[in-house]
Amino acid sequence: MSKRRLGSVRPPKRCRSDMDNTSTSDIVIINGNSHPDLANMVADRMGLKNGGCSVFHKSNRETIVEISDSVRGKDIYIIQTGTKDANNNIMELLIMAYACKTSSARSIVGVIPYLPYSKQCKMRKRGCIVSKLLAKMMCTSGLTHIITMDLHQKEIQGFFDIPVDNLRASPFLLQYIQESIPEYRNSVIVARNPGVAKKANSYAERLRLGLAVIHGEQKEAESDEVDGRYSPPPTSAYSNLLGNSVEMCFPAAPRNSTPQHAPISSSSRQRTTSVSVGVPEHPVKVKPPLTIVGDVNGRIAIMVDDLIDDVQSFVAAAEMLKENGACKIYVLATHGLLSSDAPRLLDESCIDEIVVTNTIPHEIQKLQCHKIKTIDISILIAEAIRRIHNKESMSYLFRNVTLED
């Protein structure tokens, strides 16, 4: 064996980028039919090849999943987002996860940029909390981790029994405002309803811009709908029922019995307020007309939200902003579902530009409306996958992120 000469210097090690540090031997990226373009972009950014997985439907609409590559002992990342075909998207994800689970995969991470049914996260009348049901189904199918983006309500993470990383698209949207909107310093961030005020205020503070809130209702509230809850019992029947129940629960005491408690004083009776017979009726909610709290005259109005689906409320808010002197109107959102005739309504509206990310495919909608612009967020998903696979901290992706983002 030859000896090293004294004074010789070892050549420096080749520096590798962060994406090169990903071990490609035990990671597999597969996807369903919801958004194959996003899956290919994520795989390309990580220097990986999309795994061999085919998802198709039989003539009776049953979903069939065939995984051609071996997944035994490997980390599987299933990229499947929610679209207008949400039910098929969910079934494809569940079947793919269960197929990997029964094939002895080491871990199964569901990458769901837009979580379907995320708006059904509250109890409404005789319905149910569908997000809770969906979370249980995903955990049962074999998923061990969830990566999503801009949940409609942050509390949805508590429905899952597995870790959930809720990424934020706000840095991409803020960068677009600063780089692509001319004279953005003359802008004002607008919340189209008070429920989005916190998110809009977060954008306004980061850009050091003003804030405006549109207050009021442009349609009838859900509480105005007539159902069985608005059929109170007759007062006479209620009083008879109440009297019978009192007599049954508190029978008359015998004449010669000794009272068990001290009599109630007159002052105690005066401190107790009684109401009329029956349950008091809840006051009707008065819906004020649409009004703007803030100054938008001669300024660029930028509406922000997490989802654009039915655009009637956005169009009505834009018309009011135009009537109050806004020179240009932009709409920025993370998810662009754009259902039904939303592209046509947006194209005919006074909105100048609609900016969404590519968490949901909307190429057909862009052909129908030239105002729609797309921001690519595949690099954020690729970085999240790399950090999770290498067991690195995710805190870098949540720097300066608040609960309002």
Beta strands, then each sheet from edge to edge (+ up, - down):
strand 1: 27-31
strand 2: 53-57
strand 3: 63-67
strand 4: 75-79
strand 5: 107-112
strand 6: 145-149
strand 7: 164-167
strand 8: 187-191
strand 9: 210-215
strand 10: 291-293
strand 11: 300-308
strand 12: 328-336
strand 13: 353-357
strand 14: 372-375
sheet 1: 1+ 4+ 5+ 6+ 7+
sheet 2: 2+ 3-
sheet 3: 10+ 9- 8- 11- 12- 13- 14-
end
